């Protein structure tokens, strides 16, 4: 997700949205809700959820993603998949699953690159898992232009029983998080309390402290040396079980390799990373319920711990610049520029944006999961 982080927003702003009114009425009736429940409702409410109503991705929408910036991104993912296909023995049938496919751009570019590898495109059974009906329409249109037919699935159980390569760009950051605050307890001691969404004295949505949370070690386990939390510190916990359960079920039918791109940090720590984006600009997460995208930074260390506990091997994370560079991003861009001189400047600027050392190149990471029978995956080699 790319937005203008340097544009300040009013933390007290609240827009009168249909979902905002619905949430306020619910809180008045039954009490505050967790941050995780707030995120799930804002993104997936059947009537007013962001992914049910908004277009989201594109220059005229709320944000733009890597596949929309340069075709090189999806093409390299396609060639990465070809290498993995060879690693697992070149099966004659291979499910290629994209989770949350945006406008369908990455799948289109991935399949185009697959055609350059003898036998690989013929083996692919393309599938998309996409909850947004509006985005499904865009995906059909994008893929239809290239002559590709992709079946949409609801759950992993709908996949063909075959080895699977799963790809996902900016999906984990949308999985709801719980937030806990190091705060005073009723007995005067300090401990973790749930961060909740309630109402302030004017009836507007506001963050507040909820009940104490048990079962969290003190201090919270972080990668490396763990400093003791101070008053007001926030920890975020994201359970990616929904994704891991799907991959586990898929692995029952054959080898699995999954590639994830997202923005986040490699070490677990303290901090509030919940953000909202609307119209390519950041705003307060409570400003426009249902009409702004809500995400938070991915804790790659915590995600890896959960994946390992489910029996998967983990490769990475690597920065997006490192990963794309190892797959030949510069060489691919040079070839495209030579073949399309009129677009050379556009192609060059797009790839540079993907790999910028102080931007997407380091802010975004790639991480892969694989079943135990699959060898270490390409793009994550270390010196």
Helices and strands as residue ranges (DSSP letters): H 18-30, E 33-34, H 35-44, H 50-53, H 66-69, H 71-87, E 94-99, H 105-114, H 120-123, E 124-129, H 133-145, E 151-153, G 156-158, E 163-169, G 172-174, E 177-184, E 190-199, E 205-212, E 234-238, H 241-251, E 256-265, E 275-278, E 281-283, E 293-295, E 298-299, H 300-309, E 313-319, H 320-326, H 329-339, G 341-343, H 344-355, H 360-363, E 364-370
